[in-house]
């Protein structure tokens, strides 16, 4: 049995659980949430995990590896500027969700385990990985939770959960960079202050929805019951393979080229009817796309979900270059009016779009791009994480695209979640494109 799966025998022992409040007084108020926040109020917390390996040489001279007191103090300092993360999410009946900024604190858990970093070298997301290294949020209204787990090899697993109604991935990176900077640099830490004014993404009054919004954006998360076991696997694309793929796609961006490849392989692996309609959807950061642009350090959700639809025959029998170009063309249609329209639509929809448990339809793919995000710039003073990933991904059709690690030789990592019975065929098709 894989050692990582023997949790019932070895498990993780919790040593301490507490709440970390800001180290200074912070605003005590209800934080108004934008339409792009409130549509995510029922999505829950996003679980991620970072693994840090303790250097053998440093271990002999450095006895304070991930010293808990130092990390706690740094978090308390970071929460002064990022005070909404120390608050509580309030969702009361028909009233508008808000974050009550009350300084009750972020959950902080310390644990230890007989497991090692090497037990998770492939870092395959799973409910088990989440159970082991990500804290269980109680109360459920807590916005932020952290778990530091000391492993038997001397390494550390850092698990994080952030409520999606509070922030998107870019804002999460901003907080983690600031927290780790306080731990690493102390008073010399440089803090880029976040912008908490979410009225910058307020809907118009009255809301006005452009008719093309329905064709350009994925406005609802339509989930269906799974028909069988779901499998998750990480595919690596080397620097050389990526260069070859981008040439095949006519010099398109990494995101467009890899999305086109995954889309085509998914359609073939699932044996979709040629006359069926298929679509790929993907979040787009709109901080620099809205009019006027948002501050770079806007703290909240600044994402819209775009949609590219096509007939299966065009994706399967057509070229990767054509599919990549279609994705790029859709991105090119974004302008201030269309973005304001989708904000207005979400204001009308509110929380009525409540996702149930399940998977995306076989014809749909959700590509989530973390390319270029500073997910590895989380150095608390003992080095950057060796690897980072979602702790759990259980919805078929969801794909995460992120930069490769040094161990991968750079390139791109693609985390694919789909039906277990189709995964082997998907893998065969995926890597066949790189065989010359």
C-alpha positions as CSV (number, residue, x, y, z in Angstrom):
1,X,0.0,0.0,0.0
2,X,1.2,3.5,-0.8
3,X,2.4,5.0,2.4
4,X,0.6,8.2,1.6
5,X,-2.7,6.4,1.7
6,X,-2.2,4.8,5.1
7,X,-3.7,7.7,6.9
8,X,-5.9,5.7,9.2
9,X,-2.7,4.0,10.6
10,X,-0.2,6.9,10.5
11,X,-2.4,9.9,10.0
12,X,-1.6,13.4,11.1
13,X,-1.6,14.4,14.7
14,X,-2.9,17.9,15.6
15,X,-0.7,19.6,18.1
16,X,-2.3,23.1,18.3
17,X,-5.2,25.0,16.9
18,X,-5.8,28.7,17.4
19,X,-6.9,31.9,15.7
20,X,-4.5,34.6,14.7
21,X,-5.8,38.1,14.9
22,X,-4.2,41.2,13.3
23,X,-1.4,42.6,15.4
24,X,-2.8,46.1,15.3
25,X,-6.3,47.7,15.2
26,X,-8.1,47.2,11.9
27,X,-11.3,48.6,10.5
28,X,-14.4,47.0,12.0
29,X,-17.1,47.1,9.4
30,X,-19.0,45.0,6.9
31,X,-17.1,44.7,3.6
32,X,-19.4,45.0,0.6
33,X,-18.9,42.3,-1.9
34,X,-19.0,42.9,-5.7
35,X,-21.2,40.9,-8.1
36,X,-18.1,38.8,-9.0
37,X,-17.7,37.9,-5.3
38,X,-21.3,37.1,-4.5
39,X,-21.7,34.5,-7.3
40,X,-19.0,32.5,-5.5
41,X,-20.5,32.7,-2.0
42,X,-21.7,29.1,-2.2
43,X,-18.4,27.7,-3.7
44,X,-16.7,27.2,-0.4
45,X,-13.0,27.2,0.4
46,X,-10.2,26.5,-2.1
47,X,-7.6,24.0,-0.7
48,X,-4.0,24.2,-1.7
49,X,-0.8,22.6,-0.4
50,X,2.9,23.5,-0.5
51,X,5.7,21.1,0.3
52,X,9.0,22.4,1.7
53,X,12.1,20.2,1.9
54,X,14.6,20.9,4.6
55,X,18.1,21.2,3.2
56,X,20.5,18.6,4.7
57,X,23.3,21.1,5.2
58,X,21.0,23.8,6.6
59,X,19.4,21.2,9.0
60,X,22.7,20.8,10.8
61,X,23.0,24.5,11.5
62,X,19.4,25.8,11.5
63,X,17.2,24.6,14.3
64,X,14.3,26.9,13.8
65,X,13.0,25.5,10.5
66,X,9.4,26.8,10.2
67,X,9.5,28.1,13.8
68,X,5.8,28.4,14.7
69,X,6.1,31.6,16.8
70,X,7.9,33.4,14.0
71,X,5.2,32.4,11.4
72,X,2.4,33.4,13.7
73,X,3.9,36.8,14.4
74,X,4.4,37.3,10.7
75,X,0.7,36.3,10.0
76,X,-0.6,38.7,12.6
77,X,1.4,41.5,10.9
78,X,0.2,40.6,7.4
79,X,-3.4,40.5,8.6
80,X,-3.3,44.2,9.4
81,X,-3.3,45.1,5.7
82,X,-5.3,42.1,4.7
83,X,-7.8,42.4,7.5
84,X,-10.8,40.9,5.6
85,X,-9.1,37.5,5.9
86,X,-9.4,37.8,9.7
87,X,-13.1,38.3,9.4
88,X,-16.2,36.1,8.9
89,X,-18.3,35.6,5.8
90,X,-22.0,36.3,6.5
91,X,-24.6,34.8,4.2
92,X,-28.0,35.4,5.7
93,X,-31.0,34.3,3.8
94,X,-32.0,36.7,1.1
95,X,-29.6,39.5,2.2
96,X,-26.5,40.3,0.3
97,X,-23.4,38.3,1.4
98,X,-20.7,40.3,3.1
99,X,-17.5,39.9,5.0
100,X,-17.8,41.1,8.6
101,X,-14.4,42.5,9.3
102,X,-14.3,41.8,13.1
103,X,-10.7,40.7,13.6
104,X,-11.8,37.3,15.0
105,X,-8.8,35.9,13.3
106,X,-7.6,33.3,10.8
107,X,-7.5,29.6,11.7
108,X,-4.0,28.3,12.4
109,X,-3.3,24.7,13.0
110,X,0.0,23.0,13.8
111,X,0.4,19.2,13.2
112,X,2.9,16.5,12.7
113,X,3.1,13.3,10.7
114,X,5.3,10.3,10.0
115,X,4.9,10.9,6.3
116,X,7.6,12.5,4.2
117,X,7.9,15.0,1.3
118,X,8.9,12.1,-1.0
119,X,5.6,10.3,-0.3
120,X,4.0,13.1,-2.3
121,X,6.5,13.5,-5.1
122,X,3.8,13.4,-7.7
123,X,1.5,15.6,-5.6
124,X,-1.7,14.0,-6.9
125,X,-4.7,16.0,-5.6
126,X,-7.1,13.9,-3.7
127,X,-9.6,14.0,-0.8
128,X,-7.0,12.2,1.2
129,X,-4.3,14.9,0.6
130,X,-6.8,17.5,1.7
131,X,-7.8,15.5,4.8
132,X,-4.1,15.1,5.8
133,X,-2.7,18.6,5.3
134,X,-5.5,21.2,4.9
135,X,-7.3,22.4,8.1
136,X,-11.0,21.7,8.6
137,X,-12.7,25.1,8.7
138,X,-14.8,25.7,11.9
139,X,-16.8,27.8,12.0
140,X,-17.7,27.6,8.3
141,X,-17.8,31.4,8.1
142,X,-14.0,31.6,8.7
143,X,-12.4,33.1,5.6
144,X,-8.8,31.8,6.0
145,X,-7.3,28.6,7.4
146,X,-3.7,27.5,7.6
147,X,-2.1,24.2,8.6
148,X,1.6,23.7,9.2
149,X,2.4,20.0,9.3
150,X,5.9,18.9,10.3
151,X,6.9,15.7,8.5
152,X,9.3,12.9,9.7
153,X,11.9,13.8,7.0
154,X,12.3,17.3,8.5
155,X,10.2,18.9,5.8
156,X,6.9,20.8,6.1
157,X,3.5,20.6,4.4
158,X,1.7,24.0,4.4
159,X,-2.0,23.7,3.7
160,X,-4.2,26.7,2.9
161,X,-7.9,27.2,2.5
162,X,-9.3,30.6,1.4
163,X,-13.0,31.2,0.8
164,X,-13.5,31.9,-2.9
165,X,-16.1,34.6,-2.2
166,X,-13.3,36.6,-0.5
167,X,-10.5,36.5,-3.1
168,X,-9.3,35.0,-6.3
169,X,-6.0,33.2,-6.9
170,X,-4.0,36.4,-7.7
171,X,-5.2,38.0,-4.5
172,X,-4.3,34.8,-2.6
173,X,-0.8,35.0,-4.0
174,X,-0.5,38.6,-2.9
175,X,-1.4,37.7,0.7
176,X,0.9,34.7,0.9
177,X,3.8,36.7,-0.5
178,X,3.3,39.4,2.1
179,X,2.9,36.9,5.0
180,X,6.1,35.0,4.0
181,X,7.9,38.3,3.5
182,X,7.2,39.3,7.1
183,X,8.5,36.0,8.3
184,X,11.6,36.1,6.1
185,X,12.5,39.8,6.3
186,X,10.9,41.0,9.5
187,X,10.5,44.8,9.8
188,X,12.4,45.2,6.5
189,X,9.5,43.5,4.6
190,X,8.1,45.5,1.7
191,X,4.3,45.6,1.7
192,X,2.3,46.4,-1.4
193,X,-0.9,47.5,0.2
194,X,-4.1,45.8,-1.1
195,X,-7.0,47.7,-2.5
196,X,-10.2,46.7,-0.6
197,X,-12.6,49.0,-2.6
198,X,-14.9,46.4,-4.2
199,X,-17.3,49.1,-5.4
200,X,-14.9,49.5,-8.3
201,X,-16.8,46.5,-9.7
202,X,-20.2,47.7,-8.9
203,X,-23.1,47.0,-11.3
204,X,-24.9,49.8,-13.1
205,X,-28.2,51.0,-11.9
206,X,-30.3,49.6,-13.5
207,X,-28.2,46.7,-14.8
208,X,-27.8,46.4,-18.6
209,X,-26.9,43.1,-20.1
210,X,-25.6,43.0,-23.7
211,X,-27.2,40.2,-25.7
212,X,-23.7,38.7,-26.6
213,X,-23.0,38.1,-23.0
214,X,-24.7,34.7,-23.1
215,X,-22.6,33.5,-26.0
216,X,-19.2,34.9,-24.8
217,X,-19.4,34.0,-21.1
218,X,-20.2,30.9,-19.0
219,X,-22.8,32.4,-16.7
220,X,-23.8,29.2,-14.8
221,X,-21.9,26.2,-13.5
222,X,-24.0,23.3,-14.8
223,X,-23.0,20.1,-13.0
224,X,-24.3,16.6,-13.5
225,X,-24.1,13.4,-11.5
226,X,-21.0,11.4,-12.0
227,X,-21.4,8.1,-14.0
228,X,-18.4,6.4,-12.5
229,X,-15.1,6.9,-10.6
230,X,-13.2,10.1,-11.2
231,X,-9.4,10.2,-11.7
232,X,-6.9,13.0,-11.3
233,X,-3.5,13.0,-13.0
234,X,-0.7,15.6,-13.6
235,X,0.8,15.7,-17.1
236,X,4.1,17.5,-17.7
237,X,5.1,19.3,-20.9
238,X,8.8,20.0,-21.2
239,X,10.2,23.3,-22.5
240,X,11.0,21.6,-25.8
241,X,7.6,20.0,-26.1
242,X,5.9,23.3,-25.3
243,X,7.9,25.0,-28.0
244,X,6.9,22.4,-30.6
245,X,3.3,22.6,-29.6
246,X,3.3,26.4,-30.0
247,X,4.8,26.0,-33.4
248,X,2.0,23.6,-34.4
249,X,-0.5,26.2,-33.1
250,X,1.0,28.9,-35.2
251,X,2.9,30.7,-32.5
252,X,-0.1,31.1,-30.1
253,X,0.3,31.7,-26.4
254,X,1.0,28.8,-24.0
255,X,-2.5,29.0,-22.6
256,X,-4.2,28.9,-26.0
257,X,-2.0,26.1,-27.4
258,X,-2.3,23.8,-24.3
259,X,-6.0,24.5,-24.0
260,X,-6.5,23.5,-27.7
261,X,-4.6,20.3,-27.1
262,X,-6.5,19.3,-24.0
263,X,-9.8,20.2,-25.7
264,X,-9.1,18.0,-28.7
265,X,-7.8,15.0,-26.6
266,X,-10.8,15.3,-24.3
267,X,-13.3,15.2,-27.2
268,X,-11.6,12.1,-28.7
269,X,-11.1,10.3,-25.4
270,X,-14.7,10.7,-24.5
271,X,-15.8,9.7,-28.0
272,X,-18.2,12.6,-28.3
273,X,-20.6,12.6,-31.3
274,X,-19.2,14.7,-34.2
275,X,-22.4,16.7,-34.5
276,X,-22.5,17.6,-30.8
277,X,-21.6,21.1,-29.5
278,X,-18.6,21.3,-27.2
279,X,-17.1,24.2,-25.3
280,X,-14.1,25.2,-23.3
281,X,-14.5,27.8,-20.6
282,X,-11.8,29.6,-18.7
283,X,-11.4,32.4,-16.0
284,X,-9.9,35.7,-17.2
285,X,-8.3,38.2,-15.0
286,X,-10.0,41.6,-15.8
287,X,-7.9,43.9,-13.6
288,X,-6.3,45.6,-16.6
289,X,-9.2,45.0,-19.0
290,X,-12.1,46.9,-17.3
291,X,-12.6,50.7,-17.9
292,X,-11.0,52.3,-16.0
293,X,-8.5,49.6,-15.1
294,X,-8.5,48.3,-11.5
295,X,-5.4,48.8,-9.3
296,X,-2.9,46.0,-9.8
297,X,-3.3,45.1,-6.1
298,X,-7.1,45.0,-6.2
299,X,-8.0,42.5,-3.5
300,X,-11.1,40.4,-4.3
301,X,-12.5,38.4,-7.2
302,X,-11.7,40.1,-10.6
303,X,-12.4,37.1,-12.8
304,X,-15.0,36.4,-15.5
305,X,-15.6,33.0,-17.1
306,X,-15.3,33.1,-20.9
307,X,-16.7,30.5,-23.2
308,X,-15.6,29.2,-26.6
309,X,-18.0,26.9,-28.3
310,X,-17.5,24.7,-31.4
311,X,-18.8,21.6,-33.1
312,X,-17.0,18.4,-32.0
313,X,-16.1,17.6,-35.6
314,X,-14.3,21.0,-35.9
315,X,-12.2,20.3,-32.7
316,X,-11.5,16.7,-33.5
317,X,-10.9,16.9,-37.3
318,X,-9.7,20.4,-37.5
319,X,-6.2,21.6,-36.5
320,X,-4.9,22.6,-33.1
321,X,-4.0,25.9,-34.7
322,X,-7.6,26.6,-35.6
323,X,-8.8,25.8,-32.0
324,X,-6.1,27.9,-30.4
325,X,-6.9,30.8,-32.8
326,X,-10.6,30.6,-31.8
327,X,-9.7,30.9,-28.1
328,X,-7.4,33.8,-28.8
329,X,-10.1,35.5,-30.9
330,X,-12.7,35.2,-28.1
331,X,-10.3,36.8,-25.7
332,X,-9.8,39.6,-28.2
333,X,-13.5,40.5,-28.1
334,X,-13.3,41.6,-24.5
335,X,-13.9,45.3,-23.9
336,X,-15.2,47.5,-21.2
337,X,-18.9,47.3,-22.3
338,X,-18.9,43.5,-22.4
339,X,-17.2,43.2,-19.0
340,X,-19.6,45.7,-17.4
341,X,-22.5,43.7,-18.9
342,X,-21.2,40.4,-17.3
343,X,-20.9,42.3,-14.0
344,X,-24.4,43.5,-14.3
345,X,-25.6,40.0,-15.1
346,X,-24.0,38.6,-12.0
347,X,-25.6,41.3,-9.9
348,X,-29.0,40.1,-11.2
349,X,-28.1,36.4,-10.8
350,X,-26.7,36.9,-7.3
351,X,-26.5,33.6,-5.4
352,X,-29.2,32.0,-7.4
353,X,-26.6,30.0,-9.2
354,X,-26.0,27.4,-6.5
355,X,-23.7,24.6,-7.8
356,X,-24.6,21.1,-6.7
357,X,-22.1,18.3,-6.3
358,X,-21.1,16.7,-9.6
359,X,-19.1,17.0,-12.7
360,X,-19.2,19.2,-15.8
361,X,-21.0,17.7,-18.8
362,X,-18.9,15.5,-21.1
363,X,-19.0,18.2,-23.7
364,X,-17.5,20.9,-21.5
365,X,-14.0,21.7,-20.2
366,X,-13.0,24.3,-17.7
367,X,-9.4,25.4,-18.2
368,X,-8.0,27.3,-15.1
369,X,-4.7,29.0,-15.9
370,X,-2.2,29.7,-13.1
371,X,0.6,30.4,-15.6
372,X,2.9,33.2,-14.5
373,X,1.4,33.5,-11.1
374,X,3.9,33.7,-8.2
375,X,2.7,30.5,-6.6
376,X,6.3,29.6,-5.7
377,X,7.2,33.0,-4.2
378,X,6.2,31.8,-0.7
379,X,9.5,31.8,1.1
380,X,9.2,32.2,4.8
381,X,13.0,32.4,5.2
382,X,13.8,28.7,4.7
383,X,13.5,28.5,0.9
384,X,10.8,28.3,-1.6
385,X,8.4,25.3,-1.8
386,X,9.6,22.4,-3.8
387,X,6.1,21.8,-5.2
388,X,2.7,23.4,-4.9
389,X,-0.8,22.3,-6.1
390,X,-4.4,22.1,-5.3
391,X,-4.9,19.6,-2.5
392,X,-8.1,18.3,-4.0
393,X,-9.8,18.3,-7.4
394,X,-12.8,16.0,-7.7
395,X,-14.9,17.5,-10.5
396,X,-14.5,15.9,-13.9
397,X,-13.8,18.4,-16.6
398,X,-11.7,20.8,-14.5
399,X,-8.2,21.3,-15.6
400,X,-5.5,23.4,-13.9
401,X,-2.5,24.7,-16.0
402,X,0.5,25.9,-14.1
403,X,4.2,26.6,-14.6
404,X,6.4,23.5,-14.3
405,X,8.8,23.1,-11.3
406,X,12.6,23.0,-11.4
407,X,12.3,19.2,-11.1
408,X,10.2,19.2,-14.2
409,X,12.8,21.2,-16.1
410,X,10.4,24.1,-16.5
411,X,7.6,23.8,-19.1
412,X,4.0,23.4,-18.0
413,X,2.1,21.1,-15.6
414,X,-1.4,20.2,-16.5
415,X,-3.6,18.8,-13.8
416,X,-6.5,16.9,-15.4
417,X,-9.6,15.6,-13.6
418,X,-11.9,13.3,-15.6
419,X,-13.6,9.9,-15.7
420,X,-11.1,7.2,-14.6
421,X,-12.1,4.9,-17.5
422,X,-11.2,7.6,-20.0
423,X,-7.9,8.8,-18.4
424,X,-5.6,6.2,-20.1
425,X,-6.9,7.1,-23.5
426,X,-6.6,10.8,-22.8
427,X,-3.0,10.3,-21.7
428,X,-2.1,8.3,-24.9
429,X,-3.6,11.0,-27.1
430,X,-2.0,13.8,-25.1
431,X,1.6,12.6,-25.4
432,X,1.1,11.3,-29.0
433,X,1.1,14.9,-30.2
434,X,4.7,15.2,-29.0
435,X,6.0,12.1,-30.8
436,X,7.9,13.1,-33.9
